[in-house]
């Protein structure tokens, strides 16, 4: 079992350690030299996902809608 943390924008489980994998590449934000640029890009991708998902929001259960990226 690998310990994980939820990604603050996308909610996916990000491993905090994994045998044989350098810790520095497990956190996607940590791989960017410019952390502010990473945050801006994550917000942009999350907004794009939310905009695209609007077409399906009325036909999927609430738990699916709630699993989307966190904007804001």
N, C-alpha and C positions, 0 to 999 in steps of 0.2 A: 504494500500500500504506500502510495506517495502522498505526502502532505501537499495541500494546495491552498491557494487564496483566490477569491473571486476577483476577476478583473474589474476595476471600478466603473468602467464604461460599458463593457460588453457582458459582464457577468459570467463569463466562462471560467472554468477552473484552471488556474495557472499553477503548475507545480512549483513548489518552493525548493525542492531538491529532487534529483533523479540520478540514480547510479549511472556513471559513465557519461553524463552530460555536464559540461561546464556551467556552473551556477550563473555566470554572467549573461548567458543567453536565454535563460528561462523566463525572465521578466522582459516582455517586449519593450517596455519603456526604457529599461536599462541598456538596451542595445543602441539607443539613439544618443548621439553626442549632445544634441539640443533637445532637452526634455520638454521645453515649451512647444517646440515644433511637433514633437510626438503627441502632446496633449491636443494641440490644434488639429492635427490630422485624425486622431481618434474621434474627436468631436465631429469632424467633417464626415467621416465614414459612418458614424452612428446616425447623424442627421440624414445622410443619403439612404441608409437602411430604413429609417422611420418613414421618410417620404415615399419610398418604393412600397413599403408594407401597407400604406393606407389603402391600396386597392384590395387588400385581403382582410383588413381589420374587421369588417362586418361578418365574415364567414368563418372565422376561427374562434375557438374557445378563449375565454379570458386568460387562462394560464399560458396560452401561447402568446397572446399580446403582451402579457406581463414579462415574458422571458426575453423581450427585445432589449436593445441597448438603452442605457440610462442617459437621457439628455439633460444637460444642465449642471 
